[in-house]
């Protein structure tokens, strides 16, 4: 029997890739395919997640010829039910298993490359190519070819069967690496580390079909900087953005729609779109977005990397759009994707903002707030607003010149961040998820205090706080009954109004403590008319979800 190998998935969160469960990044799948392609027997490949390793105190129970670590939180975030592996944890794994040979890849590699760890190689190019060459006993730190990506993507699909959450996963699918712009954002690791490489449509579809055969039905076309620029011919540029190819993107999503219509794909999402592409080429972008909206499942998000609306910061960091352009971009996406299907807008914009970029000043955060307020005042919808601090990445312009912002700027940032959360987020939540909205197949991931926390297995799905104890990892259909900070309050369907505890009644929109007491005193109710009499402010859509057994 040959060497045994371990794939250790510490999860990734990059500008163009998410691999925190329920998402599975391409990288561990590619490593699995690369090992198989090198002749390693399937039984000689094991897969572990950082969640599983935490339970053992970061100690490996077995010895392997090599353990391939995949990790990197370049885009820090909060996750429900899982935690991304930190740099400290990965160092602890390496140092706590000194007799084990490790190779660390992904965005984590340059962050741990400087330490003296003789049992670990930091792979600065593609960990999957290193795994392939290591299995052949001639390890090499280089870049995979398009042909290798195509082969390993298909062969590596079998890895998902080893995931502890299989089949309740959503697989991130890569369409290309790098960025199609002539210039790149100062902070972005994608433009700094990846040469532009498009994958062929047939290779993408073959990988998806292999994953379908492995029991996966949920996909996000997310591992790219800008889905609108897939297979752009670079025939014409405006402000550094190439004219996108309507036929290429529409062709890909037409094929994906066939699989969704056939029932093979249950959830189909996208991720990144560059607002600069939409602003510079609105007609082509509208055509592409229309084809995407026709293929995806309702409730999806196109993440727009705006970063800042301060002209000084935009210019210094090679950003994409100003406030006026952003308003037009958001309106276009709303016009095409804002219609509701199964109660949810099909496709809405999500906006990313970053604090800590070079050139920030006291007025920067006011400009950001005012730009978002203009979107709200126009009656438009945003799926979510992501506000984060810059995590300087080695090799990027912002990373090399990073200086911690002074206290006055940090305080100003916190002030306007709170205003965005208080004055804009709540408005958007109520527009996107009005009381009575039904969220199907939410997965219960955590219980905190008296709440069960659940989300759909989908891109940027909203967290539903359910004031009822539900089994972990169970699926439940819920109805939105209220709104919290960046989450909604929901009740399982059907809503048993005569059995709900008073605390749950209080959370229903239009109720509150006083009306909740009135409802308890008047129970049992025989029908919706009696509920309306007792609590006339409850939305009709919520009452329609009630049963009166």
Secondary structure as GFF3:
##gff-version 3
##sequence-region A 1 549
A	DSSP	beta_strand	5	14	.	.	.	ID=ss1
A	DSSP	beta_strand	17	18	.	.	.	ID=ss2
A	DSSP	beta_strand	23	24	.	.	.	ID=ss3
A	DSSP	alpha_helix	26	37	.	.	.	ID=ss4
A	DSSP	three_ten_helix	42	44	.	.	.	ID=ss5
A	DSSP	beta_strand	45	49	.	.	.	ID=ss6
A	DSSP	alpha_helix	50	54	.	.	.	ID=ss7
A	DSSP	beta_strand	66	73	.	.	.	ID=ss8
A	DSSP	alpha_helix	87	96	.	.	.	ID=ss9
A	DSSP	beta_strand	102	105	.	.	.	ID=ss10
A	DSSP	alpha_helix	109	112	.	.	.	ID=ss11
A	DSSP	beta_strand	120	122	.	.	.	ID=ss12
A	DSSP	alpha_helix	127	135	.	.	.	ID=ss13
A	DSSP	alpha_helix	146	155	.	.	.	ID=ss14
A	DSSP	three_ten_helix	156	162	.	.	.	ID=ss15
A	DSSP	beta_strand	170	174	.	.	.	ID=ss16
A	DSSP	beta_strand	176	177	.	.	.	ID=ss17
A	DSSP	alpha_helix	189	193	.	.	.	ID=ss18
A	DSSP	beta_strand	197	198	.	.	.	ID=ss19
A	DSSP	alpha_helix	201	213	.	.	.	ID=ss20
A	DSSP	beta_strand	218	223	.	.	.	ID=ss21
A	DSSP	three_ten_helix	227	229	.	.	.	ID=ss22
A	DSSP	beta_strand	237	238	.	.	.	ID=ss23
A	DSSP	beta_strand	241	242	.	.	.	ID=ss24
A	DSSP	alpha_helix	246	261	.	.	.	ID=ss25
A	DSSP	beta_strand	267	270	.	.	.	ID=ss26
A	DSSP	beta_strand	272	273	.	.	.	ID=ss27
A	DSSP	alpha_helix	275	280	.	.	.	ID=ss28
A	DSSP	alpha_helix	282	295	.	.	.	ID=ss29
A	DSSP	beta_strand	300	307	.	.	.	ID=ss30
A	DSSP	alpha_helix	311	317	.	.	.	ID=ss31
A	DSSP	alpha_helix	323	337	.	.	.	ID=ss32
A	DSSP	beta_strand	340	341	.	.	.	ID=ss33
A	DSSP	beta_strand	344	345	.	.	.	ID=ss34
A	DSSP	beta_strand	347	355	.	.	.	ID=ss35
A	DSSP	alpha_helix	364	377	.	.	.	ID=ss36
A	DSSP	beta_strand	382	389	.	.	.	ID=ss37
A	DSSP	alpha_helix	397	400	.	.	.	ID=ss38
A	DSSP	alpha_helix	407	420	.	.	.	ID=ss39
A	DSSP	pi_helix	421	425	.	.	.	ID=ss40
A	DSSP	alpha_helix	426	432	.	.	.	ID=ss41
A	DSSP	beta_strand	438	448	.	.	.	ID=ss42
A	DSSP	beta_strand	451	456	.	.	.	ID=ss43
A	DSSP	beta_strand	464	466	.	.	.	ID=ss44
A	DSSP	beta_strand	475	484	.	.	.	ID=ss45
A	DSSP	beta_strand	487	492	.	.	.	ID=ss46
A	DSSP	beta_strand	495	496	.	.	.	ID=ss47
A	DSSP	alpha_helix	502	506	.	.	.	ID=ss48
A	DSSP	alpha_helix	512	522	.	.	.	ID=ss49
A	DSSP	alpha_helix	528	534	.	.	.	ID=ss50
A	DSSP	alpha_helix	540	543	.	.	.	ID=ss51
A	DSSP	beta_strand	546	547	.	.	.	ID=ss52
###
